[in-house]
Amino acid sequence: MLTRLDHLVILVHDLDLASADYRRLGFEVTPGGEHADGLTRNALVPFEDGTYFELVSFVDPEDTTDNVWGWREFLPYEGLIDYCAASDGLDSDAMRLETMGFEIDGPDNGGRRRPDGSEISWRSARIRQEGRLLPFLIEDLTPHELRVPSGPPARHPNGASGVSRIELSTPDTESAADYLSALVGPTHDTEASARLGACVLSSVDEAGATIQGPSAVELVCEEPGISRELDPILAHGASISLRSG
């Protein structure tokens, strides 16, 4: 079953610059490595709740070859482009979704090499859709702590400890809520279209939205009395807010 939010993908042009800028925003950033397809590399911003930001850039921006997630279509845009749900049984989840009428690509094998040389592997599946309203799915083959930095929970100077809400832009919030409910089950939370673990998925009506998908993320903050938006320039186009839990 789909257990929780796994991570959010933030596309950037220059991974080293973006990593430095996210540190300026008060995040701890860990180098991730290059993906097995050789097309992209990443850095991670891990949170105590087990979720993380994936800062990802294409190794060669001039190469027109795209990866299996189709992220190159977003260039030259920077910002939130995709999100991922964790599965503890990807084959059964894919079969369940197919019986509900969803078209699924995969599961396929994936991986990357960490800077220390460790090889990480996983399986992923993608739901065919217009836009990115629904997440792609992932199941670890190697231990999860290899894919996400191990050790004590990441303590960020800005106090962020996890992802509490994702806003999903869509021109049709009613249909979006139905799709999300079908994916992860109904919710009785009037503030949410659905939930992935502790994370609220909230569909936001944007009549002019050309691509449905994640448009803003709210992080829970350990410090009391915090409510602020982070600088979108330093966040490389991502709309990120901090709110006290």
JODAFEN-V905697 format. One record per helix or strand of 2 or more residues. SS is the DSSP state (A for helix, B for strand). FROM is the first residue (numbers start at 0). LEN is the number of residues. If there is no record, write none. Layout:
BEGIN
SS;FROM;LEN
SS;FROM;LEN
END
This chain:
BEGIN
B;1;10
A;14;10
B;29;6
B;39;7
B;51;7
A;70;4
B;78;9
A;89;10
B;103;10
B;118;9
B;135;5
A;143;4
B;159;11
A;172;12
B;193;3
B;198;7
B;212;9
B;226;3
B;239;5
END
